[in-house]
């Protein structure tokens, strides 16, 4: 190595380190380190025990997850109870009541009909027992404040498995007039289960042209495909030719008619 | 920041005698336990070489003092990251050097890169140069001190800290050829300065 400078430095290495470090530095360093260790989580120990800290966090996280799971498992029934599961439970208990007094229920509750005298007592009765026994179906179907109540009523009708002219009229009314598409679709769904009933076919035929919700109208068209009913065919033609019909509904109506070779 | 795994770590660690190594491992263990004696002993052992290394790069002693304190503080704070307890000295040394370089950068000192365009001024020292080094350490120190900051940093890192030129290039963010060129130029300047001094 032809580097006289490097050689010289190597030979006199010690002599180059002649400066003494300032005396106050150690003291300041100690103060700094002590201040650090005096903190709740001292930097040195804190970092040394990083592994432990991470474990602690992992334990805490798993505990939290466990708690959430436990809450969902044991209390989960109550959470959805505000929405659907409650709907499932209620019909089982109350279906007989409705079945026993279908006429009174029809006559007393609807707002459109003049309220019959003897029933207000029952109505009051239901108000008194609002928590254990909810209001009759008609009232709940007409409850404009809560779509979930209306849905619950529809589900109750569905689960009861019984259907009569009045219930069909209520469902048809709901399907055509309800402000919520989901409620309308639920009513349509219930109606579609009684598709063999000629009254239902008539209702669907009427609803097909009068329906102002394209989604529901589309649903009716699809159900209409399974029906062999003169009124339905006419309604399908009317829907298909109407300039106001939603394009998708129109296409579906044409498709049904084409499929049935009625075009 | 200082990396516990240094390339020159083992090299410097090898200089330690087995007893020194054992002692250093024990001191580091004391630091792990938070004992003040460990910190104090390690500081007393390494403060001087570290301080001198800082002062060779940062001429200002007040700033060098701050960097010394910061370097030891960070070394002690992050001592759990030190994987080879016997190489604490190299570690704190490297922390100090890195901090010094960062400090220079803050002072807007740029280590210019030649981009490999300049050819290294290789060797070619006259024979007279060898004789010049019969001079005193103080003269060499002064000659180095008079170098421009960039040259001085490279020369100090290479000569005193024994860091390979490739590694210096990495530390300063310049190319290896630039380091080599600047080192040779710095060396020439030092020799010239010593010549002038002796010919006066």
Interface residues (C-beta under 8 A of the other chain):
Chain A: X2 X3 X4 X5 X6 X7 X8 X9 X12 X13 X15 X16 X17 X18 X19 X20 X21 X22 X25 X26 X28 X29 X30 X32 X33 X36 X37 X42 X43 X44 X45 X47 X48 X50
Chain B: X31 X32 X34 X36 X39 X40 X43 X44 X47 X48 X49 X50 X51 X52 X55 X56 X61 X65 X68 X69 X72 X73 X76 X77 X78 X79 X80 X81 X123 X125 X129 X130 X132 X133 X137 X140 X141 X158 X159 X160 X187 X190 X191
